[in-house]
Amino acid sequence: MKNINFDKLLIEISKVGEPSVEDIDNIQKYFIPFSTTRNSVLEEQGKIPKYLYFINSGFMRLFYYDDNEEEQTSFLCAQTGFIASFSSLINQTKATENVECITDCELLKISHLDAKQLVEKSEIFKNFFLLIFEKSISSASIRANDLALLNGEQRYQKMIDHQPHFIQNIPLQYIASYLGIKPQSLSRIRKHIIN
C-alpha cells in the first residue's frame, strides 16, 4: 500500500475477506486520515453524527451528560477499533453521546454517505460494516449485563483480565464512569486488588 496510514485498517478488513485492488483504492479514496489532540470532541451530543472513526493509534470514548450535567462514559475504544454514536450515525438522528479523544490520536474517518456508497459497491465492505455494527451492539449488551450482574470489583477485575491497556492508558475517572463506580470506590477496589 502506498500509505502506511491504511495498513491497520486493511488488516481489519482482511478478516472478512481478501480485498480487491479496487477495494484498496476505495479505502484510500473514502477514508480520510487525520491527527487530533487529547480531549478533542469530534462529534457532539444533540447533533447528527457525520463520521465513523477508525483508531490507528490512541484511546477514545463515548460519553453523555446525565440529568445532573455530569459526564457518563458509555464506551471505550483503542487502536484498531471503530467508534461513533453508532445507532445515531446509522439512522442519521441526533446523537445521544459525544465522541472524544482521551489521548492524542491518529485516525481515519469515513462519512455516513461514503460508507453507504462503499457498502453498495463491495460485498467485503458490506460484510465489514455489518461486523462493526454487530460488535457495537454486542459490546453494549455485554456492558449492560456486567452492570446488572457483577459487582464493582468484579467489573474492574474483568477489565484487568481482558482490557489491561485501558487501565494503563485511560484516566481513572473515565474507567470508573464506564464501570458504573464512583472514583473513590474504584480507588478502594484498586488498593484491595493490589494488596
N, C-alpha and C positions, 0 to 999 in steps of 0.2 A: 504494500500500500504506500501511496505517496506521502501520506501524512500520518505520523505516529499517533496523533490525537485520536485516531479512529480505531487503533488496534484493539483496545479493550472491548469496545462496542462490537467489533467484528467477531471477537471470541465469543461474546454472549449470544450474538445472532447465530453463530455456527452451531450452537447447542440444539437448535431446532431444525437445522438442515444446512446443506452446503450452499452459500450464497453464490449466485452467478456473477459474472463480470458486470452486468447491468445493475444487479443488486448493490455491488460495491460502489459503483458510480453514484447510485441513488443515495447511499449513506453519505457520501461526500457532498452531494448536491443539497440534501434536505436537512441534515443535522449541522447545526451551527456551533462551532467551538468558541468558548469564551471563558475568561477567568473572572473571578469575583472575590471580594474580601469577606472575612468573617463578619457575622451579624447583618449581612445584606439580606433584605427581604425581597424576594424575586416575584412573588405573587401575593396579593393581599386578600384577606377575608372580606367578603362583600362585593368582590369584583369577579367578573367572568375570567377563569384561568385561560392563559394563552398557550402555554408550553408544557411539554413533558420534558423532564430533565434527566440526563444520564450523568452519573458522577464518575469522572475519570480519576479524580483524587479529592479527598476531603470528606467532611461529615455534614449532613443536613438534617433538618427536622420539619415536620408539620406541627403547627400549634394554632390554638384558637384562644380567644378571650372569653372567659366564662362570665356569668351574671355579675360577679364581683370585679370584673375587669382584670382578673388575674390570668396569666398565661398558663395554658394547659397543653403539654406536649402529647400529641396523639400518634406520632410515627417518627422513628429514627432511621436514618439511611446512610450507608457508607459507600466506598469505592465499588464500582460495577453495579450499583443499584440504580433503580429509577425512582423518581419522586415527582408527585404532583398532587393536587387535591383531586384525586382520581375520578370520583363519580361526577364532580362538578365539571371536570375537563371533558369527560365523555359526553355529558348531557348539555354542555355549554350553559350551565346555570351559575349563579353567584356562588363563589367558593365559601365554604364554611370554615376554611383553615388558611393560614399563611404558610408560604414556603420560605424557609430561612436557611442561610448558610451558617453553620455553627463555627466552622473554620474557614480559612481561605480555601477556595475550591476551583478546580479545573473541570469544566462542564461541557456537555454537548446538549443542545436543546433542539426540539422539533415542535413546530406549531401544530395545533389540533388539525388544521386544514391539510397540512403536508403529510401528517401521519395518516389521515384518511386516504389521501392520494396514493401513498405507498401501499396501504392495505389493498386498494383496488388493483394496483399494478402487479403485486407479487404475493404468491402463496406463502413464501417464507416470512414476509413482513406481517401478513395476516396472522399466521401462527405465533409469531414472535410477540406482537402487541397483545394478542389474546392471552399469552402466557404471562406477560407483565401484569395485566389487569386481574388475572386469576390469582397471582401471587399477592397482589394488594388486598384482595378480598380475604384470602387465606390468612394473611398477616393480621388483619383487623379482627378476624374471628378468633384466632389463637390468643391475641391480646385480651379480647373480651372474656374468653374462657379463663385465662390466667387471673384476671382481676376478680372474677367471680369465685374461683375455686382455690387459689393459692393465697397464703398469707404474704405479707410484705417481704419477709426473709426468704421465703421460697421463690418469690418472683425475682428477687435480686440474685439469689444463687443460680437460678436458671439463666440469667443474663451472663453471670460469670462463666458458666459452663458452655454456653452457646454463642455469646457475642462479647467476648472479653475486650475486643477492640473498641467497643462502645465505652466501656468503663475506663479504658486508658486514655480516651481522646475527647470525651464529651463531659461538659461541666455537670457537677453533682446535682444542681437544681433541675436540669433538664431530665436527667435519669430518674430522679425522684418523681417528677411530674409524670413521666411516661409510665412508671411503675405504680402510680397511684398512691405514693407515700409522701408524707411531709419530709422536707430536707433534714430536719432534726432527727426524725425516726430513722431515716436512711443512715445518718451518721452513727446512730446507736447500733443498727444492724451491721454496718461495716466493721465497727470495733468488735462486736461479738463474733463475727466470722473470722476476723484476723486472729483473735485470741483463741 
